Amino acid sequence: MSVLSAQQVACEKSDRQLFSDINIELHPGQLLYVTGENGAGKTSLLRILVGLSSPSSGHIEINGHDVQKELPFASESLLYFGHKQGISQLLTATENLRFWCQQHGVEADQTSIHSILAELGLTGLEDIALKNLSAGQQRRVSLAKLWLKSDAKLWVLDEPFTALDVHLISELENKMASFLTSGGAIIMTSHQALNIDYPMTNLHLEYSW
């Protein structure tokens, strides 16, 4: 069974057709790389695929569950990483991740959270409010979710390399390769070249004037 199936998906925004007739069959171990100019609809497509926005037409299923009608079940094994990082500026890195784990049924104690933050280069910053961290450091806190949700089968990543240094980009690419090799599936966008030794499928969206 496919991890994600999208049939005849279309999107309109501000009386403009962004895209139409999008068909995707994503299976375990597959990487789909979505490309296109700014404004072509890459983010809109990803938001539709995970149920955050509704398509103007089309049907989407994740692990056999209708995204529009059965979103709680469809999103159980999904991890979406978008432009909005879903973290509170007033909470510390540890508090943010502990709250996120509670909301998503992820079992992780403070030791494991600190271990992942250390892996992401945030040693000594675990208990500082995010408003006092740089944009790159805040991005790392949000990325820790990829390390925490070990039961995920599908990652949907919208520009995951934004605000990351070269070292952390390499770490994330290695994490992606490991996830794919273990049977996970990834849909992603990026303006940066993807340096990963893994076969991928490309979906290019054309800008519609």
C-alpha positions in Angstrom: 0.0 0.0 0.0 1.2 3.5 -0.8 2.2 5.8 2.0 0.5 8.7 0.2 -1.8 8.8 -2.7 -3.0 12.0 -4.4 -5.3 12.0 -7.4 -6.2 14.9 -9.7 -5.3 17.5 -7.0 -5.8 21.1 -8.0 -5.4 24.4 -6.2 -6.7 27.9 -6.8 -5.7 31.0 -4.9 -6.8 34.6 -5.4 -8.7 33.6 -8.6 -5.5 32.1 -10.0 -5.0 28.4 -10.7 -1.7 27.4 -9.1 -1.7 23.8 -10.3 -4.0 21.1 -11.4 -4.0 17.3 -12.2 -1.4 16.5 -9.6 -1.1 12.7 -9.2 1.3 11.2 -6.6 1.8 7.6 -5.5 4.5 7.6 -2.8 5.6 4.2 -1.4 7.9 3.3 1.5 11.5 4.2 0.9 10.7 6.8 -1.8 11.8 10.5 -1.9 9.7 13.0 -3.9 11.5 16.3 -4.5 9.1 19.2 -5.4 10.6 22.0 -7.4 9.4 25.2 -9.1 9.7 29.0 -9.0 8.5 31.1 -6.1 4.8 31.4 -6.3 4.4 28.1 -8.3 2.5 26.5 -5.4 5.1 24.3 -3.7 4.1 25.2 -0.1 0.4 25.2 -1.1 0.7 21.6 -2.4 2.5 20.4 0.7 -0.2 22.0 3.0 -2.9 20.4 0.9 -1.2 17.0 1.1 -1.1 17.0 4.9 -4.6 18.4 5.4 -3.8 22.0 6.5 -5.5 23.4 3.4 -8.2 22.1 1.1 -7.8 21.5 -2.6 -10.1 23.0 -5.1 -10.5 19.4 -6.4 -8.9 16.1 -6.0 -8.5 13.3 -3.4 -5.6 12.5 -1.0 -5.0 9.5 1.3 -2.2 8.9 3.8 -1.8 5.3 4.7 -5.3 4.6 3.4 -7.0 7.3 5.3 -8.8 10.2 3.6 -6.9 13.4 4.6 -10.1 15.5 4.4 -12.4 13.2 6.3 -10.0 11.2 8.5 -7.3 13.7 9.3 -6.6 12.4 12.9 -5.9 8.9 11.5 -4.1 10.1 8.4 -1.7 12.2 10.4 -0.8 9.6 13.0 2.4 8.5 11.2 3.0 11.9 9.5 5.5 14.6 10.5 5.1 17.9 8.8 7.9 20.5 8.9 6.8 23.9 7.5 7.6 27.6 7.5 5.8 28.0 10.8 7.9 26.1 13.2 5.2 25.4 15.8 7.2 26.5 18.8 6.6 29.1 21.6 9.0 32.0 22.0 8.3 32.1 25.7 9.2 28.5 26.4 12.6 26.9 26.6 13.8 24.3 24.0 13.1 21.5 26.5 9.7 22.8 27.4 8.7 23.2 23.8 9.7 19.7 22.9 8.2 18.2 26.0 4.9 19.8 25.2 5.1 18.7 21.6 5.7 15.1 22.7 2.7 15.2 25.0 0.5 16.5 22.2 1.7 13.9 19.7 1.9 10.8 22.0 5.7 10.6 21.8 7.4 9.1 24.8 10.6 11.1 25.6 12.1 12.0 28.9 14.3 15.0 29.6 17.4 13.0 29.2 16.5 11.9 25.6 15.4 15.4 24.7 18.7 16.9 25.9 20.6 14.2 24.1 18.9 15.1 20.8 19.4 18.9 21.4 23.1 18.1 22.0 23.3 16.3 18.7 21.8 19.4 17.1 24.5 21.6 18.6 22.3 23.1 21.4 24.2 22.0 24.4 23.9 24.6 27.2 20.9 26.2 25.5 18.3 23.6 26.6 16.7 25.8 29.3 16.8 29.2 27.6 13.6 30.8 26.3 13.5 30.6 22.5 13.1 34.3 22.1 16.7 34.6 23.3 18.0 32.2 20.6 19.0 32.9 17.1 16.8 32.0 14.1 19.1 29.1 13.3 19.0 27.8 16.9 15.3 28.0 16.9 15.1 26.1 13.7 17.2 23.4 15.3 14.8 23.1 18.2 12.0 22.5 15.7 14.0 20.0 13.7 14.5 17.9 16.9 10.9 16.6 16.2 12.3 14.6 13.3 14.6 12.8 15.8 11.9 12.4 18.4 9.0 10.9 16.4 10.6 7.5 15.7 7.3 5.9 14.5 6.8 8.4 11.6 6.4 6.8 8.2 6.1 10.0 6.2 8.0 13.3 6.4 6.7 16.3 4.6 9.4 19.0 4.6 9.0 22.5 3.3 12.4 24.2 3.0 14.0 22.2 5.9 17.5 23.7 5.3 16.5 27.3 5.9 18.8 29.1 8.5 20.9 26.0 8.9 24.7 26.0 8.7 26.6 23.6 6.4 27.3 21.1 9.2 23.7 20.8 10.3 22.5 20.5 6.7 24.8 17.5 6.3 23.4 16.1 9.6 19.9 16.5 8.3 20.7 14.9 5.0 22.2 11.9 6.8 19.1 11.7 8.9 16.9 11.8 5.8 18.9 9.0 4.1 18.6 6.8 7.2 14.9 7.4 7.4 14.4 6.5 3.8 16.6 3.4 4.1 14.5 2.2 7.0 11.3 2.4 4.9 10.2 5.9 5.6 9.0 8.2 2.7 9.7 11.9 2.2 8.1 14.7 0.2 10.2 17.9 0.3 10.9 21.3 -1.2 14.2 23.2 -1.1 15.9 26.1 -2.9 19.2 24.4 -2.0 20.8 21.5 -3.7 20.1 18.2 -2.1 23.3 16.2 -1.5 22.0 12.8 -0.7 23.1 9.6 -2.2 19.6 8.2 -2.7 17.3 8.0 -5.8 14.6 10.6 -6.0 11.6 11.5 -8.1 11.1 15.1 -9.2 7.8 16.9 -9.4 8.2 20.3 -11.0 5.5 22.9 -10.7 5.2 25.6 -13.4 4.4 29.2 -12.4 0.9 30.1 -13.8 0.7 33.7 -14.8 
